[in-house]
């Protein structure tokens, strides 16, 4: 059985892998390409 730390590492690896390549699909499908953020 994997330890808690190993499971966290696996989760982080999967989360980062999701965004490699085409980018974050959720962001790409929900936020217009010309939208600008702010720090307000």
Rosetta constraint file for C-alpha pairs under 8 A:
AtomPair CA 2 CA 6 HARMONIC 5.86 0.50
AtomPair CA 2 CA 7 HARMONIC 6.38 0.50
AtomPair CA 3 CA 7 HARMONIC 6.30 0.50
AtomPair CA 4 CA 8 HARMONIC 6.26 0.50
AtomPair CA 5 CA 9 HARMONIC 6.17 0.50
AtomPair CA 6 CA 10 HARMONIC 6.18 0.50
AtomPair CA 7 CA 11 HARMONIC 6.18 0.50
AtomPair CA 8 CA 12 HARMONIC 6.21 0.50
AtomPair CA 9 CA 13 HARMONIC 6.13 0.50
AtomPair CA 10 CA 14 HARMONIC 6.25 0.50
AtomPair CA 11 CA 15 HARMONIC 6.13 0.50
AtomPair CA 12 CA 16 HARMONIC 6.16 0.50
AtomPair CA 13 CA 17 HARMONIC 6.08 0.50
AtomPair CA 14 CA 18 HARMONIC 6.22 0.50
AtomPair CA 15 CA 19 HARMONIC 7.19 0.50
AtomPair CA 16 CA 20 HARMONIC 6.81 0.50
AtomPair CA 18 CA 23 HARMONIC 7.61 0.50
AtomPair CA 18 CA 24 HARMONIC 6.88 0.50
AtomPair CA 19 CA 23 HARMONIC 4.53 0.50
AtomPair CA 19 CA 24 HARMONIC 4.63 0.50
AtomPair CA 19 CA 25 HARMONIC 7.47 0.50
AtomPair CA 20 CA 24 HARMONIC 7.71 0.50
AtomPair CA 23 CA 28 HARMONIC 7.45 0.50
AtomPair CA 24 CA 28 HARMONIC 6.13 0.50
AtomPair CA 25 CA 29 HARMONIC 5.98 0.50
AtomPair CA 26 CA 30 HARMONIC 6.17 0.50
AtomPair CA 27 CA 31 HARMONIC 5.67 0.50
AtomPair CA 28 CA 32 HARMONIC 7.46 0.50
AtomPair CA 28 CA 33 HARMONIC 7.50 0.50
AtomPair CA 31 CA 35 HARMONIC 6.81 0.50
